[in-house]
Amino acid sequence: MNANLAQTRIMKNMKIVVIGGTGLIGKKLVSILSQKGHEVVAASPTSGINTITGDGLAKALTGTQVVVDVANSPSFEDKAVLEFFETSGRNLLAAEATAGVGHHIALSVVGTDRLQASGYFRAKMAQENLIKSSRIPYTIVRATQFFEFVGSIAQSATDGQTVRLPPALMQPIVSDDVAAALANIAVEQPLNGTVDLAGPEPIRMDELVRRFLSANRDARKVTTDVHAGYFGTAVNEQSLTPGNNPRLGPTRFDDWLSRRQAQHH
Ligand SMILES: NC(=O)c1ccc[n+]([C@@H]2O[C@H](COP(=O)([O-])OP(=O)(O)OC[C@H]3O[C@@H](n4cnc5c(N)ncnc54)[C@H](OP(=O)(O)O)[C@@H]3O)[C@@H](O)[C@H]2O)c1
């Protein structure tokens, strides 16, 4: 058997632990990887595996080649979210070192380094820095905002019937495309670096939310305000858009909106 074939075989029968395996991305990722024939553990507090307390972690990681961390903090309050990503990162990386895990993949956010005025993004930066300073081979995947998150963006900017948002460029992506990209990266060699992941087309934040509200027959109106923030943080044209050579998901926002509408009727 040649080396490539041998490698393909190993890549097909891996044990992969998905931290946050019951979440929006986690559930989809677990399903794709299982269908590809891997042994997959969907790790989360509800399945008895907790990266904050350490419960069940060592046992889950025994014999594991790859860990994909798609967990999120239950609280987004500045102090709580920083504590979550620091404690979770430390516990997880220490347990991976003991188990001899060969590839740690984490899902972060495009623009994390440019949005450090935000407590959430300081926490994501702390998560990334722990990974970079650990000795475990890694790939950090920075995704843009999920289509499924657009409702929360609208909510955060709502005052009565008005949604005040900046015209900042974004390039959002659907969660299925994020899960598919992570499933591919899970069987690739570690980059020991960062890759950006985005949707197929740029769109301005005010316009994105306008289309979302209109598709949902939501009566709120979007007011464009260049001084409005993103969850209170100032953003410009480059803050939320991907850098060089991003991986792109194929699903367009308008297609997702019409597909969702068709499902609801
Ligand atoms: N939203 C966006 O637009 C966006 C964009 C780019 C990147 N991201 C990143 O994507 C990641 C995943 O987001 P998501 O929306 O899929 O998250 P989600 O649906 O909120 O799921 C969070 C997951 O984390 C698990 N979890 C919570 N505390 C845990 C703990 N102590 N130990 C182990 N697992 C724990 C939860 O388990 P239980 O179900 O048991 O509580 C759940 O499975 C996040 O890291 C986020 O920063 C998000």
The ligand as an SDF file (V2000), in Angstrom:
LIG
                    3D

 48 52  0  0  0  0  0  0  0  0999 V2000
  -22.5530   33.1340   16.3900 N   0  0  0  0  0  0  0  0  0  0  0  0
  -21.7350   33.4970   15.4390 C   0  0  0  0  0  0  0  0  0  0  0  0
  -22.1300   34.2000   14.4850 O   0  0  0  0  0  0  0  0  0  0  0  0
  -20.2960   33.0200   15.4550 C   0  0  0  0  0  0  0  0  0  0  0  0
  -19.4300   33.4190   14.4150 C   0  0  0  0  0  0  0  0  0  0  0  0
  -18.1260   32.9250   14.3860 C   0  0  0  0  0  0  0  0  0  0  0  0
  -17.6980   32.0520   15.4100 C   0  0  0  0  0  0  0  0  0  0  0  0
  -18.5390   31.7040   16.4110 N   0  0  0  0  0  0  0  0  0  0  0  0
  -18.0630   30.7500   17.4550 C   0  0  0  0  0  0  0  0  0  0  0  0
  -18.7000   29.4950   17.2270 O   0  0  0  0  0  0  0  0  0  0  0  0
  -18.6380   28.7230   18.4190 C   0  0  0  0  0  0  0  0  0  0  0  0
  -19.8930   27.8560   18.5470 C   0  0  0  0  0  0  0  0  0  0  0  0
  -21.0400   28.6570   18.5490 O   0  0  0  0  0  0  0  0  0  0  0  0
  -22.5060   28.0110   18.5790 P   0  0  0  0  0  0  0  0  0  0  0  0
  -23.4430   29.1240   18.2540 O   0  0  0  0  0  0  0  0  0  0  0  0
  -22.5360   26.7480   17.7950 O   0  0  0  0  0  0  0  0  0  0  0  0
  -22.6540   27.6630   20.1400 O   0  0  0  0  0  0  0  0  0  0  0  0
  -23.9720   27.1500   20.9160 P   0  0  0  0  0  0  0  0  0  0  0  0
  -25.0340   26.7010   19.9840 O   0  0  0  0  0  0  0  0  0  0  0  0
  -24.2980   28.1950   21.9530 O   0  0  0  0  0  0  0  0  0  0  0  0
  -23.4220   25.8580   21.6580 O   0  0  0  0  0  0  0  0  0  0  0  0
  -22.5130   25.9670   22.7090 C   0  0  0  0  0  0  0  0  0  0  0  0
  -22.0320   24.5740   23.0800 C   0  0  0  0  0  0  0  0  0  0  0  0
  -21.0430   24.7250   24.1220 O   0  0  0  0  0  0  0  0  0  0  0  0
  -21.3220   23.7320   25.0970 C   0  0  0  0  0  0  0  0  0  0  0  0
  -20.7590   24.0970   26.3890 N   0  0  0  0  0  0  0  0  0  0  0  0
  -21.1460   25.1050   27.2220 C   0  0  0  0  0  0  0  0  0  0  0  0
  -20.4130   25.0420   28.3600 N   0  0  0  0  0  0  0  0  0  0  0  0
  -19.5700   23.9870   28.2370 C   0  0  0  0  0  0  0  0  0  0  0  0
  -18.6110   23.3730   29.0900 C   0  0  0  0  0  0  0  0  0  0  0  0
  -18.3560   23.8660   30.3130 N   0  0  0  0  0  0  0  0  0  0  0  0
  -17.9440   22.2770   28.6480 N   0  0  0  0  0  0  0  0  0  0  0  0
  -18.1940   21.7610   27.4060 C   0  0  0  0  0  0  0  0  0  0  0  0
  -19.0850   22.2850   26.5590 N   0  0  0  0  0  0  0  0  0  0  0  0
  -19.7810   23.3750   26.9740 C   0  0  0  0  0  0  0  0  0  0  0  0
  -22.8520   23.6430   25.1150 C   0  0  0  0  0  0  0  0  0  0  0  0
  -23.2440   22.4350   25.7560 O   0  0  0  0  0  0  0  0  0  0  0  0
  -24.7270   22.2480   26.4290 P   0  0  0  0  0  0  0  0  0  0  0  0
  -25.6660   22.0830   25.2710 O   0  0  0  0  0  0  0  0  0  0  0  0
  -24.6180   21.0080   27.2310 O   0  0  0  0  0  0  0  0  0  0  0  0
  -24.9830   23.4700   27.2500 O   0  0  0  0  0  0  0  0  0  0  0  0
  -23.1330   23.6400   23.6340 C   0  0  0  0  0  0  0  0  0  0  0  0
  -22.9380   22.3570   23.0830 O   0  0  0  0  0  0  0  0  0  0  0  0
  -18.3590   29.7230   19.5500 C   0  0  0  0  0  0  0  0  0  0  0  0
  -17.0750   29.4920   20.0880 O   0  0  0  0  0  0  0  0  0  0  0  0
  -18.4060   31.0990   18.8830 C   0  0  0  0  0  0  0  0  0  0  0  0
  -17.4460   32.0080   19.4180 O   0  0  0  0  0  0  0  0  0  0  0  0
  -19.8270   32.1610   16.4580 C   0  0  0  0  0  0  0  0  0  0  0  0
  1  2  1  0
  2  3  2  0
  2  4  1  0
  4  5  1  0
  4 48  2  0
  5  6  2  0
  6  7  1  0
  7  8  2  0
  8  9  1  0
  8 48  1  0
  9 10  1  0
  9 46  1  0
 10 11  1  0
 11 12  1  0
 11 44  1  0
 12 13  1  0
 13 14  1  0
 14 15  2  0
 14 16  1  0
 14 17  1  0
 17 18  1  0
 18 19  2  0
 18 20  1  0
 18 21  1  0
 21 22  1  0
 22 23  1  0
 23 24  1  0
 23 42  1  0
 24 25  1  0
 25 26  1  0
 25 36  1  0
 26 27  1  0
 26 35  1  0
 27 28  2  0
 28 29  1  0
 29 30  1  0
 29 35  2  0
 30 31  1  0
 30 32  2  0
 32 33  1  0
 33 34  2  0
 34 35  1  0
 36 37  1  0
 36 42  1  0
 37 38  1  0
 38 39  2  0
 38 40  1  0
 38 41  1  0
 42 43  1  0
 44 45  1  0
 44 46  1  0
 46 47  1  0
M  CHG  2   8   1  16  -1
M  END
$$$$
